[in-house]
Each structure stands twice: as C-alpha cells, then as structure tokens.
Amino acid sequence: MLLEAFDNIPGGSEVTLTHSKLADLVGVRRETVSLDLVKWAHMGIMSTKKGAIKIEQRERLSEIACDCYRHSIESRITALDLWKTIPWVCDDRQ
C-alpha cells in the first residue's frame, strides 16, 4: 500500500497520512500499523512525524513487501502493454 502510494508521488518520498487512516485503508488496527512503522523506522526504512510518513530506503521496503505489491506492478505493466496495442483513433469530424 505504501509503495503504491509513493509510486504516484512525482519526485517525492513523503506522504501526508496518519497511522489511523493507513490502518483504515489496509483493514487493520491502528496499533498494528504503529508497531510496524516504528519497527521499520528502527530499521532505517522510513521515518514518521505527526500525520506524515517518509520512505528513507525504498529498496528495503520493497524487499519486505508482500508479493501482492509485485503482482500489482506486473498487472499494471500488462494492462499498459494491452492499452498500447489498441488502435486509438479519434475522428472529431463526424
């Protein structure tokens, strides 16, 4: 979830997001999110401040991410490749 959010922030590594909101988005308790974020902060992977999360080491976060992130990226690439094959012709003269 965090990696996907950061994929869509051009040139940025920080997102405004509370532990509570992140917990709601991923369907877990806020306490669980807080424990993981603190653990990752101690590992140097990310840092947090009130209402914001910053990725410090994206590669390490990607390594510990579940396979669903990798599958998500692969499916987006596949979908993009499919969209590239469609002959998009727009003729406004009709």
PyMOL commands that set and color helices and strands:
alter all, ss='L'
color gray80, all
select helices_A, chain A and resi 2-7+19-26+30-42+58-64+67-85
alter helices_A, ss='H'
color red, helices_A
select strands_A, chain A and resi 14-16+46-49+52-55
alter strands_A, ss='S'
color yellow, strands_A
deselect
rebuild
show_as cartoon
